[in-house]
């Protein structure tokens, strides 16, 4: 059995950008701006965690977020907001 891998991804999103993420164990920390995560809106310094599929939507000024994801094996996750 492969050891789990923890990945750190920085999402830099322009205003109104949308990013749909598949199910995974993850934590999101908003560094700058505001970010709607599912039905919740996060501001600078706030966090969200969960394991279900989720959609991120940047606020009016955009957003920068750090996203930690836990996987069974290394899978580079290069995601690009729309």
Long-range contacts (C-beta under 8 A, 24 or more apart in sequence): 2-72, 2-73, 4-70, 4-71, 4-72, 5-70, 5-71, 5-72, 5-73, 5-74, 5-75, 6-68, 6-69, 6-70, 7-68, 7-69, 7-70, 7-71, 7-74, 7-75, 7-76, 7-77, 8-66, 8-67, 8-68, 9-66, 9-67, 9-68, 9-69, 9-77, 9-79, 10-64, 10-65, 10-66, 10-67, 11-56, 11-63, 11-64, 11-65, 11-66, 11-67, 11-79, 11-81, 12-62, 12-63, 12-64, 13-56, 13-58, 13-62, 13-63, 13-64, 13-65, 13-81, 14-58, 14-62, 14-81, 15-58, 15-59, 15-60, 15-61, 15-62, 16-57, 16-58, 16-60, 17-57, 17-58, 17-62, 17-81, 17-82, 18-55, 18-56, 18-57, 18-58, 18-81, 18-82, 19-55, 19-56, 19-57, 19-79, 19-81, 19-82, 20-53, 20-54, 20-55, 20-56, 21-53, 21-54, 21-55, 21-56, 21-79, 22-53, 23-51, 23-52, 23-53, 24-51, 24-69, 24-70, 24-71, 25-51, 25-69, 25-70, 26-50, 26-51, 26-54, 26-67, 26-68, 26-69, 26-70, 27-67, 27-68, 28-56, 28-65, 28-66, 28-67, 28-68, 29-65, 29-66, 29-67, 30-63, 30-64, 30-65, 31-64, 31-65, 31-66, 32-62, 32-63, 32-64, 33-58, 33-59, 33-61, 33-62, 33-63, 33-64, 34-58, 34-59, 34-60, 34-61, 34-63, 35-59, 35-63, 35-65, 56-81
